[in-house]
Amino acid sequence: MEETNQDMREKLPFTHKIFFPFPKLTDVQEKTIPVILSKKNSLIISPTASGKTEAVMAPICERMMEECNGEFSSRELLLIYIVPTKALVNDIYKRLENKLARLNITSASKTGDVNNFKINQPQNVLFTTPESCDSLLSRHPKILKKIKFVVMDELHFLDNNFRGDQLRILLKRIAKISDNTNELNYYAMSATINDPSEMCERYFGNYEIIISKGSRKIIFATIDADENFNELKKIKKIFIDQKINRAIFFCNSRKKTVKITAKLKEIFGRDDRIFEHHSSISSEVRKHVEKEMAREDNILSFCVATASLEIGIDIGNIQAVVLIEPPLTVSSLLQRIGRGNRRTNKTTCFGVFEIPEDKKVFSEMIDKARNGLIEDIKYESDISVAVQQILSLTFEKYNEEKGKLTREIIHDYLDVLVEEPEHIDLIIEKIISDGYIEESRGKITLTSKLLDFDDKFGTRGKINSNIAATFMMQVVDKSGNLIGEIARPDEKMKKIQFASFKWDVSGIQKNKVIVNRTTGKTSIPQFAPNANKGWFNSWLPEELKK
């Protein structure tokens, strides 16, 4: 092993000490680094907390440094790092910013919540989401002319839905813009993929697949549930016996998350150390929860979450994972289990079941997880992405070279997404008839209607996202701090349980619910259903709508 490490130190003279200050590399790092140094595209499959991020970023940075003999001072965007969620953007940016800075490589993050990317003086590395990447492409395409690397983290989370289809087209657009098209490298990472070759073909060609299987032992036990929440009382006893103070409880719905959070507070008697984490809670509140869970101490800290905590985010040394119902897929099961015991080679996990059939489901899923078997999910493209990308391309050409967009160019971008060429033309005609784009002498450009739409409060940047709008009401405290979003409360709903605490509904003003901290009996608010198709699906011609 020492010989291997010495060999890696020689291969990474600029970056080894910064990225790998520990005695030995992980299996995935040993396998990945030589491939990236050889300038091959690759898909890296490895369990959570195995060091994939460093395995990819260290050799990429090494290549950057080699080109300038260790004196890096470029003011060009060279690497774009795309992840599924805003929270993960923030987490990875925090993890890597200082390491990059020690190499004089500048970095920034860009999401709908945070943007420190400088258009006039671009940083070398940008951490972002597909939607924010789309915004950059449509408004400042020339920024990407010097791009050399595209990294896609947790790709399975995006694949086979409208966000993954959007990313596929974005990669084509980046390649068209880049002056380094023939040298542009793509690196994708995931913990769970059933058919890696098929996925690679969707996003990039000329690839190498790197698989590193984990050695982490899964310790799993089931606990039967009842309407009186006795399962949580059983869990309390287990936690006390095993001295477990830090755990994540996963639920499949936001409503169940709120319910379990409230019950855990009651059973454990710790109102201040049991948190709630899901997409309807504001980003500031979620950041606070993540920070508290990541504390390096042994204070009791429990977090009840949906899939919002499945991927990437490091929230410290979690001693146990509790699944309050079976996840929908084995892939999701692996992601959730992977949140626990990241610093050891074993994961302690409990599965709670309400009906006997769920106990059997747990048993089958765990067997598949232990044997590396993941569901084979047939890929289906989401044609609504075609609408969104036509609008985004129109903006790009408007900002870059007015009047240069044609049907031929649109077809060239969308042919990987839409099987029937005539369907692309149907979509173009529909957007023209709706008045958002116009065509004259074979050239397509935007109209004042689309410009007005993009400038409106609440729709700014909407052309860059296919995520369905929820039209929820903001929940704010008496100081005006945003807590999250819920549906309009019923008139009878005077107190709500939400975002880890109990709140008194003191008033409703337009789109805001004003709340104050309270005690006593509460109700669980309603949340918007998760969209299973893109927002632009409603813009499609009737015959193409799903």
N, C-alpha and C positions, 0 to 999 in steps of 0.2 A: 504493500500500500504506500509506503514511504517513497518508493521509486516512482509510482504513479503520480503522487503529489508533486514530486520534484519535476517530473515531466510536465505537469500542468503549470507549475510556476514558470517554467521556461517558455511555455506556449503563451502565457498571459503575463508578460513582464510588467505591464502597466497596471493591470486590474486585479491580479490575483490577491494581493494583500488587502485591497479595499473591499472586494466582494466575498473573499473566503478567509477570514481571520482565524478560523478554527482549524484543528489538526488535519482533518480529512474531508474530501468531497463526498457527496452522496452519489448513489448509483446513477441517477438521472443526470447529474452534473458531469460525471465522467463520460457518459455516453453522448451528451448533447454538445459539449464545448468543441470537440474536434470537428463535428459536422458543420456547426455555424462558422467556425474558422475557415472551413473549406468552401464557404459561400454557397452552400446548398440550402434550398427551401426545406422546411421540415415541420412536421407535426409532432409535438412532444406530449406523450400520454404518461402521466405519472400521478400517484395519489396526492392528495392535499398535504401541504407542509413538507414536501419532499425536496424543496429548493429549486423548483422549475424556473421561477422568475430570475434568480441569480444565474442559473444555467444558461439562460438566453441572453440576459443583459450584459454579463461580463464579456463574452466573446464579441458581441456587437460593439461594445465600447472599445475593446481592444483593437478591433479593425479601424474604428474611428481614429484612435490614437496613433496607430501605425502609419496611417496616411499622412499625418502631420508630424511624425517623429517625436511624439509626446508633447508637442507644444500646441495644444488645441485652443483655437481662438475664433472658430467659425461663428458667424451670425446667421446661419441658414438652418431651416428646419430639415433635419436629416432622418429623424425617426418619429413615426407616429404609433402610439401604443393604445390600442382600442380594447375597451372592456365593457361588459354589459351594463353596469350600474354606476351611478354617481358616487355611491359609497365606496365602491371598489377603486374608482379613479382616485379619490382622496386618500385611501389607504395605501395604494401602491406609490403614489406621488410622495407621500410622507416617508415611506420606506426607502425610496431611491434618491430623493432630492440631494441629500448630503453626500452620498456616495458619488453621484455624478459631479457634484460641485468640486469634490476633491480632485477630479480629473479636468477641471475647468470646462466641463460640459454643462451647458445651461438647460434647464427644464421648466415646464409649466404644465398647468392643468386647465382644462376647458370643459365645463358642463353647463347645464341650465342654471345651476346654483352658484358656481364659482368660475371665474375666468381671469387668469393672470397672464394669458398669452399675449405677447406684444406683436401686433401686425406689422408695425414699422421696423421693428428690431427683433425678429422672431428667434425664440429659443431653439436649441438643437433637438430637444426631445419634447414631444407633446403627449400627455396622457389625457384620453378623452373617451367619449361614448360614440356609437355610430351616428346618433342624431347631431351631436356637436361637430363631428367630423364632416357631416353633410353640410352643415351651416358654413363651415370654413371653405369647403369646396365650392359652394354656390356663390359665395360673396367675395372670397379672396383666393381664387384658384392658383394664381401665380406663386403663392406662398409655398406650394408643394412641388415646385419645379425641380428642386434639388434633393427631393426625398430619395433615400436609399434603402430604408428598412420599414416594414410594416409588421408590427407584432399584434397578435390577436389572443387575448387571454380569456380563459373560460369559454371557449368557442362553442361548446355544447349547449350553453345557456342561450345562445343566439340562434343556433342552427335549427332549421326546419320550422321557422315561423317568420312573420313579416320583417322582423328586425335582422334576421340572418340574410334574407333575400335583399334587403336594402344594403347590407354590408357587401354582398357579392358585387352589386353594381358599383358601389363606391370604390372597390378595389380596381375595377376596370377603369373608372374615371381617373383614379390616382395614377395608374400606369400610363394613361394617355397624356397626362399633364407632365409627368416626370421626365426630365432630361436624361435620367439614368434607367430608362425602361428596361433595357437589356441586362442591367446589373441589379435591378430592384429585387430584394429578397423579402420573402414572406415567412413568418414564424408564428405558428399557432400552438396554443397550449390547452390542455384539458385533462381532467382527472378521469373522466368516464366517457368513452365513445364505443359504440358497438361496431361500426364499420368505418375505420379510419381512412381507408383508401377512397371510399365513396365521398367522404367529407372533403378530403383534400382536392378531389377532382372538382368539387363545387366551387372552391375558393381560389385555388392556384394549382398550377401544374408543376412538373419537374421537382418532385418532392422526395424526401426521405422520412420514413416513419420511425420514431424512436419510442420504444415502450419500456418503461421501467416499472415492474410490479412491486407493490409494497410488501413489506414483511410485517406490517402491523397486525397484531392479533385482535380479533373482534370478540369481546366478552359480552354475550347477549342474554337477557332474561326477559320474559314476558310477565305482565302484571294485569290481572283482570280488573275492569272498571265497573262502577255502578253509579246510579243517579245521585248518590250521596258523597261522591268524590272520595270514597274510601281508598281508592288507588293512590291518591296523593298522600294520604296518611301513611300508607304502606311505604311509599317512596321516602317520606320523612324519616321513618324508622331505619330504612336501608342507608340513607345518607348519614344519619347519626352513627350507625354501627360502623360504616366504612370511612367515616370522617371526610365525607364529600361536602365541600363548601361552595364549589363553583360548577354550575351546570347550565346547559341550554335545553329548553323544552321546545320541541318543534310541533306546530299545528299546521293543518292544511287550509285554514281560513282565518281571516282577521277577527271574526266574531268569536271563534273558539279561543284565539289568543287572548283576547280581552277577558273572557270567562275564566280561563286557567290562571291568568295573572292574578285576578281578584281572589281566587280560591287559595292560591299559594300564599298570598299575603296573610290571609286569615289563618291558615294551618301553621305556617312558620312564624307568624307574629312579627314579621319584618316588613313594614310598609315602605321603608326607605331603600331596601336592597334587592327588591324583586322588580324587574323591568319588563317592559313590553316593547317589541320591535317589529314593525311592518310598514308597508308602503304608504299607509294613510297618515302616518306620523311625520311631522315636519323633519327636514334634514338636520336642523339644529338639535332637536330632541334626540334623534337617532344617533348623532355624533356624541352627545352626552352619554347615552347608554353604552355605546362602543367604548368610550374612554373609561367609564366606570368598570365595565367588565374586564378591561385590559389591565387594571391595577395590579401591580406586583405585590400583592399581600394575600392573606388567607381569610379576609373578611367574607362572610357569606354573600354571594352574588349569583343570582339566578336571572336568566333572561328567557322570556317566552317569545318565540318568533315564528314567522312564516318562512317562506323561501327567501326572504330578504337577507337572511344570514347564512344561506346555503353556500355561497361562494366567497372565496378569497379573503375576506376581512379577517385579520388576526385580532381576536379578542382575548388573547392570553391563554393561560393554561387551564383549559376546561377539563374538569375531572370526569364528567359524565354527560351523556346525551340521552334525553328522554323523548321518545316519539309518542305523542299523544294520539295516535292513530297511524295506520300504515301510510307511508308516502305513496304517491301515485305511480312511481316507477322505481326500479332498482337503481337507476342512475341517481335519482333524488335521494334514495336511501344512503348510497355511498357518500354523496356530498354531505349529508347531514351527519352521518357517523364521523366523517372526516374532520368535523369541527372540534371533536373531542381529543384530549390527550395528545396534542400536536407535538409535544416535546418528549414523548415516550413511544415505545413500540407496541402499545396496546390501547384499545379503546373500550371503555365501559359504556354499554348502551342498554336501555330498557325500552321495551315496546308495550304500550298500553292498549288493550283491546276491550271493546264494549260487547262484541258478539263473538261466539266461538269461531265463526268463519274468518274473522280478522286475525285470530291466533294462528290459524293455518296459513293465512297470507303472509304474516310476519315470518313464519318458519321457512316458507318457500323463498321469500325475498332474501333472507339472510343466507340461505344455502347458495343461492345464485351469486350473491355478493362475495361470499368467501371463495367461490370458484371462478370469479371474474366473468360471469355471464350477465349480459345486459340486453334488454329488450331490443328487438329489431323493429325500428319505427320507420315506416315507409315515408320517404321524402315527398312533400307536395309543396310546390311554390305558391306564394300568395300574390295573385295578379294585381291586387290593389297597390303594391309597391310600384308598379308601372306608372300609375297616376302620379304618385309622389315624386318619382324620379324624373318624369317629364317636366314637372314644375320646377324641380331643383336644377335640372339641366338648362332650362330656359333662363333661370336666374344666372347661372354660371356664364352662359354665353352672352347674356345681357351685360354682365359686369366685365367680361374679358374681351369679347369681340362681337359687338352688336350685329345682329343679322346673319350670323354664321351657323345657326342651328337649322338643320333640315330633317325631314323624315328619315332619310338614309342614316344619318348620324344616330337618331333615336333608335332605329331598328338595330343598329350595330351594338348599342349598349344593352338593349333589352332582350336580345335574342336568346340569352341564357336563361331568361326568366319566363318568357311568353312563347309557348310552342308554336302557335299559329300566327304568322306575320300579319294576317288581316285583323287579328284582335288588337294589335298595336295601333293600327290605323283607326279602328273603331274607337279606341280610347282617346286618340288625338282628336278625332272629330267631336267627341263628346265634350272635351275640355274647351275646344273652340266654340261650340254651340253654347256652353255655359258662360262664355265671355272672358275666360282667364288668360287665354293665349290667342294669337291670331296668325294667319298664314297668308303671305303675299309673295307671289313669284317664287314659290318653293322655299321661302325662308320663314322660319317660325320665331316669333318673339312674344314677350309678355305684353299685357295690356295694363291700362291704368287700374282696372278692376283688381288685378292680381297684386299690383303695387300697393293699392289701398288696403287690400286684405292683409298683406304682410306688415303694414304699418299700424294696424289696429291693435289697441290694447287687448291682450288675451290671445291674439293670433300671431303676434310677432314670432317669427321662427317656426311657425306651424308647418310651413311647406317642407321643413327639414325633418319632420317627425311623422311617423305613421301610427304612433301610439294613440289610442282612443282617448278623447277628452272625457273627464268624469263629471264635470259640472257640479262638484261638491261644494259645500259651504265650509269656509275657513273657521277653525276653532281658535280663538285668541283669548288670552287672559286679560285681567283688568289693566295691565301695563302695555297691552298691545302685542305681546310676544306670541308668535304663531306656534300653536301646539300641534295642529294637523288638520285633517279634513274629514267631514262626515256628511251624511245626508241631512236634510233639514229635520230637526227633531220634531217629534209629535208634540202637540200642545200639552199633553199629559206628562211628557218627559221633562221633569224638573231637575233631575240629577242624573249624570251620566258617569260611567266608568270608562276611561279612555286614557291612552298614553301613560299607563302605569299608576294613575291616580283617580280619585273621585272628584267630580266637578259639579258645582251648582250652576245651572243655566240661568244667568241673570238677565239676559236679553238677546234679541235677534235683530240685527241691523243689516238690511240688504243681504249681502252674501256672507255675513259673519255671525257666528254664534259666540257670544261673550260669556266667559265662564270664570268662576272663582273656586279655589280649593275648598272642599267640604268633607263631611263624613256621613255615615248612615247608609241607608239602602239606596242603590243606584240601578239604572237601566243600561243595557248595552246598546250603543247607537247603531244605525244602519250604515253600511258601506256600499260603494258602487261595485257592481260585479266586474270581475276581470274580463277584459276583452279578449276574444279568441280570434279576432281578425283585425286587420288594420283600419285606422280611422278613415282612410281614403276609399275604403270599400264602397261607401255611399256615393262616391263620385263616378263610379264605373257605369258604363251602359247597362241597362237592365238585364240584357242577355248574358252578361259576364259576371254579375254579382253572385257571390257564394251564399 
